[in-house]
Amino acid sequence: MASVLIWAALFYVLLQQARSQSCGTGSTDCKCLWTDPKTSKSYMLDISKFFPYPYSVPTSGVYNYFYTPCETISCAATTSNVCQKSISTPTTQYNCGFGPVWNVNNSTYYIIKYTGGTGGRATTVTFIGGNTPTSVTKVTEVTKLYSFTVNFPVASSSGRDVSGFVGFILISLIFVAFVAYFVAGAVIMYNKGARGIEMIPNIGFWKDLPFLIKDGGLFVLSPCLGQKFSYTKM
């Protein structure tokens, strides 16, 4: 039973790291609470301060593109985060995606995808942090799939370290596993007629454990001490 709980604890830690690529609780359309799987530190990635609304993305084509990461706007009689509007009149509009999905690689490089636009249109926005002033590349289009890149000064980290919390959970689960092991084992041994110290499960192993640790230590250190250590043959 102890081994089952230990494996469950390890699975929980791995699951938390696997989920760290997506946004956590407290996130919004323009904010992503992300945990770095390498350092276990949490970062609040906030893009709201970099955009006046709606933000006009540069283009060299016949359309203007308007981006609103923190709220939706009316576009082609629907709600949208990215709206395509023709430059010529009469103006035509196309919804180029809404409902952001974050994909975070690290605290200064992340991608937001918007899908579900008019005729299958979708937009990918890549954010690259740095010390340069905010800049936005022109929109590129490949078969109704639009993309552009945003550069902005890095200003997004809470630095909250959650590694201690994860370690506490793991140690607590291991402790509970050992308690459950001894209690359940004692009950089983009692039902078999054992009394006193003999109720401890695998009592022989626990009696021999100090000597096993000593022998193991001597075996590892013997080359450093210039001594030859070997086990007694059974």
C-alpha positions in Angstrom: 0.0 0.0 0.0 2.9 2.3 0.8 4.4 1.9 -2.6 1.0 2.7 -4.3 0.7 6.0 -2.4 4.3 6.9 -3.2 3.7 6.3 -6.9 0.5 8.3 -6.7 2.4 11.2 -5.2 5.0 11.1 -8.0 2.3 10.9 -10.6 0.7 14.0 -9.1 4.0 16.0 -9.4 4.5 14.9 -13.0 0.9 15.8 -13.8 1.3 19.3 -12.4 4.4 19.8 -14.5 2.6 18.5 -17.6 -0.1 21.0 -17.0 2.3 23.9 -16.6 2.2 24.7 -20.4 -1.4 26.0 -20.0 -2.8 28.8 -17.9 -3.8 28.2 -14.3 -6.5 29.5 -12.0 -6.8 33.3 -12.0 -6.1 33.6 -15.7 -8.1 35.8 -18.1 -8.2 36.4 -21.8 -5.2 38.8 -21.5 -3.5 37.3 -18.5 -2.0 33.8 -18.0 -0.8 32.4 -14.7 1.9 30.0 -15.8 4.2 27.8 -13.7 7.7 27.1 -15.0 8.3 23.3 -14.9 12.0 23.8 -14.4 12.0 26.2 -11.5 8.4 25.7 -10.2 8.0 29.5 -10.1 4.7 31.1 -11.2 4.5 34.0 -13.6 1.5 36.2 -14.3 1.9 37.0 -18.0 0.0 40.2 -18.6 -0.5 41.7 -22.1 -3.2 44.1 -21.3 -0.9 47.1 -20.7 0.6 46.9 -24.2 -2.5 47.6 -26.2 -4.8 50.5 -26.8 -8.2 49.3 -27.9 -8.7 48.2 -30.5 -5.0 47.8 -31.6 -4.5 48.4 -35.3 -2.0 45.8 -36.6 0.2 46.9 -39.5 -0.6 45.4 -42.9 0.5 45.8 -46.5 -2.7 44.4 -48.0 -6.2 45.6 -48.7 -7.4 44.9 -45.1 -6.9 46.5 -41.7 -6.6 44.2 -38.7 -7.8 45.2 -35.3 -6.7 43.2 -32.2 -8.4 43.3 -28.7 -6.8 40.7 -26.4 -8.7 41.5 -23.3 -12.2 41.9 -24.6 -14.2 41.1 -27.7 -15.5 43.5 -30.3 -18.3 43.3 -32.8 -17.1 42.1 -36.1 -19.1 40.7 -39.0 -22.1 40.5 -36.8 -20.2 38.3 -34.3 -17.9 38.7 -31.4 -14.2 38.7 -32.2 -10.7 39.3 -30.8 -9.2 39.8 -34.2 -11.2 41.6 -36.8 -10.4 42.0 -40.5 -11.8 45.1 -42.2 -11.4 46.1 -45.8 -9.8 49.4 -46.6 -12.0 50.2 -49.5 -15.7 51.1 -49.3 -18.2 49.7 -48.8 -16.4 48.1 -45.8 -16.5 44.3 -45.5 -15.6 42.6 -42.2 -14.4 39.1 -41.3 -14.0 37.6 -37.9 -10.5 36.2 -37.7 -10.8 34.4 -34.4 -11.9 34.6 -30.8 -11.5 32.7 -27.5 -7.8 32.7 -26.8 -5.8 29.5 -26.2 -2.3 30.1 -24.6 0.7 28.0 -25.3 3.6 29.0 -23.1 7.2 28.0 -23.7 8.7 30.3 -21.1 7.9 33.5 -19.3 9.1 35.7 -22.2 7.9 33.7 -25.2 4.4 32.5 -25.7 1.8 32.0 -28.4 -1.9 32.8 -28.3 -4.3 31.3 -30.8 -7.7 32.5 -31.8 -10.0 30.3 -33.8 -13.6 30.0 -34.9 -13.6 33.0 -37.3 -15.6 33.6 -40.5 -15.1 30.7 -42.9 -12.6 29.0 -40.6 -10.4 32.0 -40.2 -7.9 31.8 -37.3 -5.1 34.0 -35.9 -1.8 33.2 -34.1 -0.2 35.9 -32.1 3.4 35.3 -30.9 4.7 37.4 -28.0 8.5 37.8 -27.6 9.7 39.6 -24.5 12.8 41.8 -24.5 14.3 45.1 -23.6 13.3 46.8 -26.9 10.3 49.1 -27.2 7.0 47.6 -28.1 6.6 46.7 -31.8 4.3 44.6 -33.9 5.1 42.9 -37.2 2.8 43.0 -40.2 0.1 40.4 -40.6 0.9 37.5 -42.8 -1.9 35.3 -44.3 -1.8 31.7 -45.5 -5.2 30.4 -46.5 -7.3 32.2 -44.0 -4.7 31.6 -41.2 -3.3 34.9 -40.0 -0.2 35.5 -37.8 1.8 38.4 -36.4 4.5 38.9 -33.7 4.6 41.3 -30.8 7.8 42.5 -29.1 7.5 44.2 -25.8 9.6 44.9 -22.7 9.5 42.1 -20.2 7.2 43.0 -17.3 5.5 39.8 -16.2 6.5 37.8 -13.2 5.1 37.2 -9.8 8.1 35.0 -8.9 5.9 33.0 -6.6 7.8 29.7 -5.8 5.5 26.8 -5.4 8.2 24.1 -5.2 7.9 24.1 -1.4 4.2 23.4 -1.6 4.7 20.5 -4.0 7.5 19.1 -1.7 5.2 19.4 1.3 2.5 17.5 -0.5 4.9 14.7 -1.5 6.4 14.4 2.0 3.0 14.4 3.6 1.8 11.6 1.2 4.9 9.5 2.0 4.3 10.0 5.8 0.7 9.0 5.5 1.7 5.9 3.5 4.1 4.8 6.2 1.6 5.3 9.0 -1.0 3.4 7.0 1.6 0.6 6.4 2.4 0.2 10.1 -1.2 0.5 11.3 -2.6 -1.9 8.7 0.3 -4.3 9.3 -0.1 -4.2 13.1 -3.8 -5.1 12.7 -3.0 -8.0 10.4 -0.3 -9.3 12.7 -2.6 -9.0 15.8 -5.2 -11.1 14.1 -2.6 -13.7 13.5 -1.9 -13.8 17.2 1.2 -11.5 17.5 1.5 -9.3 20.5 3.8 -6.5 21.6 6.7 -5.7 19.3 5.9 -8.7 17.2 2.9 -6.8 15.9 5.2 -4.6 13.8 5.0 -5.8 10.2 8.2 -7.3 8.8 9.8 -7.0 12.2 12.9 -8.9 11.1 13.6 -6.3 8.4 13.3 -3.4 10.7 15.5 -5.0 13.3 18.2 -5.6 10.6 17.8 -2.2 9.0 20.4 -0.4 11.1 23.0 -3.1 10.4 22.1 -3.1 6.7 22.6 0.7 6.5 26.0 0.3 8.3 27.1 -2.5 6.0 26.0 -0.5 3.0 28.0 2.5 4.2 31.1 0.5 4.8 30.8 -1.1 1.4 30.6 2.3 -0.4 33.4 3.9 1.7 35.8 1.0 1.8 37.6 2.0 -1.5 38.2 5.5 0.0 39.4 4.0 3.3 41.8 1.6 1.6 40.0 -1.4 3.1 38.4 -4.3 1.4 34.9 -5.1 2.5 32.9 -8.1 1.5 29.7 -9.7 2.6 29.7 -13.1 4.5 28.6 -15.8 2.2 25.4 -17.6 3.2 
